[in-house]
Amino acid sequence: YVGHSSDILALAWSKNGFLLSASMDRTVRLWHPHRPECLCTFRHRDIVTSVAFNPRDDRTFISGSLDCKLRLWDIPARSVRHWTKLPDGQMVTSVAFTSPRGDHIVAGTYRGMCVFYAADGLAVQGRMHARSSRGRNAKGSKITGFAYLPTGAMTPQLARRLGLDGEQSEPGYQLLVSSNDSRLRMFNLQSRQL
């Protein structure tokens, strides 16, 4: 598959087998494994660092860019449905949907901030810093990735190993956050606490 003119930084598969690639060439490209050519190109103003398909409706996806913007794209319309600039001009380094319904989004920044949004309209729902309480990592380190886990899918043994008490292991979701300080952090998405 050829199409990008610079490094590819992120990939995302849809539930129906389509692929998105995000690149330093300031584009996101849509692919299908049975077609060698790019199906569609979505242009940005700066390097695109992260991309994720909506888990429920793979006609939409989100992208994060070094232009400090989070964009929700409509694939059939080939256009941006909603966009927002991150607080304090922070560069977006990672994005993800945080529920299987595709109604919540998180964007991670270069300075360790996680900003939560409603997918419909991209209204801010909250923020939290993924950082240490002291030392050289107290300022926050670049967020490099997200993964969410339905807590109902956890065995009691796994919940105990992750340090989740009974209240946190009720049905809901945990968000695993990776960062450049060599740490993984598990957040409860309902309380937005470690």
C-alpha positions in Angstrom: 0.0 0.0 0.0 1.6 3.2 -1.1 0.2 6.7 -0.6 1.8 8.6 2.3 4.9 10.8 1.6 6.3 10.6 5.1 6.4 8.5 8.3 3.2 6.7 9.4 2.6 7.4 13.1 -0.7 5.6 13.9 -3.0 2.9 12.5 -6.6 2.0 13.4 -8.8 -0.9 12.2 -12.6 -0.6 11.9 -15.0 -3.3 12.9 -15.7 -3.9 9.2 -12.1 -4.3 8.1 -11.2 -0.8 6.9 -7.9 0.7 8.0 -6.9 4.3 8.8 -3.3 5.5 8.7 -2.1 8.8 10.2 1.1 10.4 9.0 3.7 13.1 9.3 2.6 14.1 5.8 -0.4 15.8 7.5 -3.0 13.3 6.2 -5.1 10.4 7.4 -5.7 7.8 4.7 -8.5 5.3 4.4 -7.6 1.8 3.1 -9.2 -1.6 2.5 -7.1 -4.7 2.5 -8.5 -5.9 -0.9 -7.7 -2.6 -2.6 -4.1 -1.5 -3.2 -4.9 2.2 -3.6 -6.0 4.7 -0.9 -9.8 5.1 -0.8 -9.8 8.6 0.7 -7.5 11.2 2.0 -8.3 13.5 5.0 -6.0 16.5 5.1 -4.8 18.3 8.3 -2.8 21.5 8.9 0.0 19.7 10.8 1.4 16.2 11.6 -1.3 13.7 12.5 -0.2 11.8 15.6 -3.2 9.6 16.4 -6.4 8.2 14.9 -9.3 6.0 16.0 -12.4 4.6 14.4 -15.7 5.0 16.3 -16.3 1.5 17.7 -20.0 1.6 17.1 -20.2 3.6 13.8 -17.2 3.1 11.6 -18.4 5.8 9.3 -16.8 8.3 11.7 -13.3 8.6 13.2 -11.3 10.9 15.4 -7.9 12.3 14.7 -5.4 14.2 16.8 -2.8 16.6 15.4 0.2 18.7 16.4 -2.0 21.7 15.4 -3.6 21.3 18.9 -6.9 20.2 17.4 -9.1 17.1 17.9 -11.3 16.4 14.9 -14.3 14.1 14.5 -14.6 13.1 10.8 -17.6 12.0 8.7 -16.2 9.5 6.2 -19.1 9.4 3.7 -19.1 13.3 3.6 -15.3 13.4 3.6 -15.4 16.3 6.0 -14.9 17.3 9.6 -18.2 17.0 11.6 -16.8 18.7 14.7 -13.5 20.0 15.8 -12.1 21.6 19.0 -8.8 23.1 20.0 -7.3 21.6 23.1 -6.9 23.7 26.3 -3.8 25.8 26.7 -2.7 25.1 23.1 -1.5 21.6 23.9 -0.5 19.3 21.1 -2.5 16.2 20.7 -0.4 13.0 20.9 -3.0 10.3 21.4 -6.8 9.9 20.9 -9.3 7.1 21.7 -12.9 6.4 22.1 -13.5 5.4 25.8 -16.6 3.3 25.5 -18.0 0.6 23.1 -20.9 3.0 22.3 -18.5 5.5 20.8 -20.1 8.4 22.7 -17.0 9.5 24.7 -13.5 10.5 23.6 -10.2 11.1 25.3 -7.3 13.1 23.9 -3.8 13.0 25.4 -1.3 15.8 25.1 2.4 16.4 24.9 2.4 17.7 28.6 0.6 14.7 30.1 -3.0 16.0 30.1 -6.0 13.8 29.4 -9.0 15.7 28.2 -12.4 14.0 28.0 -15.1 14.9 25.5 -18.6 14.0 24.5 -18.4 12.7 20.9 -21.5 14.6 20.0 -20.2 18.2 19.6 -16.9 17.6 21.3 -17.9 19.4 24.6 -15.3 19.0 27.3 -16.4 16.7 30.1 -13.3 16.8 32.3 -9.5 16.7 32.5 -6.9 14.9 34.5 -3.1 14.9 34.5 -1.2 11.6 34.1 1.8 12.6 36.2 3.8 11.7 39.3 3.1 13.7 42.4 6.8 14.7 42.7 10.2 14.4 41.0 11.1 15.0 37.4 7.8 13.5 36.1 5.6 15.9 38.2 5.1 18.2 35.2 3.6 15.4 33.1 5.0 13.4 30.3 3.7 13.0 26.7 0.7 10.6 26.5 1.5 7.9 24.1 -1.5 5.7 24.1 -4.9 4.6 25.6 -6.7 1.4 26.0 -10.0 0.9 27.7 -11.2 -2.3 29.5 -14.7 -3.1 30.6 -14.3 -3.8 34.3 -17.0 -6.5 34.1 -14.6 -8.4 31.9 -12.0 -8.5 34.8 -11.7 -11.5 37.0 -11.6 -10.6 40.8 -8.0 -11.8 40.8 -7.0 -9.3 38.0 -9.0 -6.5 39.7 -7.0 -7.1 43.0 -3.7 -7.3 41.1 -4.4 -3.9 39.5 -5.3 -2.5 42.9 -9.0 -1.9 42.1 -11.3 -2.1 45.1 -14.9 -3.5 45.0 -16.4 -0.1 44.0 -14.1 0.4 41.1 -14.6 -3.2 39.8 -18.3 -2.8 39.4 -19.5 -2.7 35.7 -17.9 0.3 34.1 -14.7 1.0 32.4 -11.0 1.4 33.3 -8.7 3.5 31.0 -5.1 2.4 30.7 -2.9 5.4 29.9 0.7 5.1 28.7 3.2 7.9 28.7 6.8 8.8 28.1 7.8 8.5 31.8 7.9 4.7 31.4 4.7 4.2 33.3 1.2 2.8 32.8 -1.6 4.3 34.7 -5.1 2.8 35.2 -7.9 5.3 35.7 -11.5 4.7 36.6 -13.5 6.4 33.9 -16.5 7.0 36.2 -14.6 8.7 39.0 -11.7 9.8 36.7 -9.2 8.8 39.5 -6.3 6.4 39.6 
